[in-house]
Amino acid sequence: MKTWHILDFPDTVYVYLNNSFREEFFEAMFERVGGKRPYAKFLGLDQMTVKRYHQGCFYKKGTRYLQSIPIFLFKKSLDLMDNGLKEKLESNIHLLKTHGNGLPIINPKLPIIESPAFYRIVAHMIGDGSAPKNHLPYYANTCKELREQLKEDLEIFGTAKISEAKTTTTPIICFPKVITDILSHILYVKFTHPDKIPRNIFYASEDCKSAFLMALFDDEGTISTNLAISMNNLNLVSEIKSLVNNFGIETSRVITKKNRLNRDNFYFSIKSKSFELFRDKIGFSHPKKKNNLDAAINRRYRKQRTRSMESLDRYITDILRKRQMGTIELANKLQFTLGHMLFHLKRLEKASLVKRSGFKNSIVWSLF
């Protein structure tokens, strides 16, 4: 199981030490190089800056501010630290943050340990997440269950301030930038315009691989006419396909198509004979996608293959008499493919027995 310690983190990370350990650390450094001024020179910093780090605070216009310490100071001082200081460092970190006024992680859980929750966070950031350079990272998804899952998963890093907001289209979750800075650095991946998945995931446990792929399919996967995943980077999709194949799940080749902006999009689908293996090894957390996958599997084993038009028409209208319903939900109830369901709905629409409302994926059907 892979672990990452504080000195594995990028230099953009700052820490605030517990008071007693901060005093112990700096006094040891001053003693080993001959004083405060030599230590500042050793670090390549001015003496006032080192004094702030030592004191853990500074004053500006009469207001006291906490002063965090950049990770690079400990990396540069590593040869000056005895084993006792090295062992005490992680357990005496009160908070982690990025430079400036970035949101902190209080009482961080260190070291970071590879886990399903860890890889779910990474996958969600590759999928529906983003980490803009000078702004808080965020995850945008309309599914409440996925947003709640991410909030719970973020607790593996410690106590982090998490905020929720709603854009004009999609609810988002914002959280401390230090988390994505660390993940991006230790895994060598990007969360804005991602172009690959972490190499470590190929050597992780099956539970970690499963959690990672589930989160990606929750965000970017579809299960309507087929079970597929689509993204706008060929290498990224190819690597996801390779990881899926590691479970023995059969897939199509990667196919290129144009999105609505006429840009290249890449996808592969899961072969229908592997649907059950996909469900058992990867599956969905997204409730609607999970139901649609179960329905697709059930269709493969349905006993009644043919029904008269009259009985189908009666069954469909009886369902819609109770409430309006979407195309996929109707298809699941009748154990039809999406295309077969649309054929009958359009036939009934032409006969003025049913009508549609809404647009594209939000179309619902009701009686005239």
Secondary structure, DSSP 8 states (H G I E B T S, - for coil): --EE-GGGS-TTEEEEE-HHHHHHHHHHHHHHHTSHHHHHHHHT--HHHHHHHHHTEEEETTEEEE--EEHHHHHHTGGG--HHHHHHHGGGEEEEEESSS---EES--SSEE--HHHHHHHHHHHHTEE--TTS--EEE-S-HHHHHHHHHHGGGG-EE--EEEE-SS-EEEE--HHHHHHHHHHHT--SSS-----GGGGGS-HHHHHHHHHHHHHHHEEESSSEEEEES-HHHHHHHHHHHHTTT--B---EEEE-TTS-EEEEEEE-GGGHHHHHHHT--SSHHHHHHHHHHHHHTT-S-----HHHHHHHHHHHHHH--EEHHHHHHHHT--HHHHHHHHHHHHHTTSEEEES-GGG-EEEE-
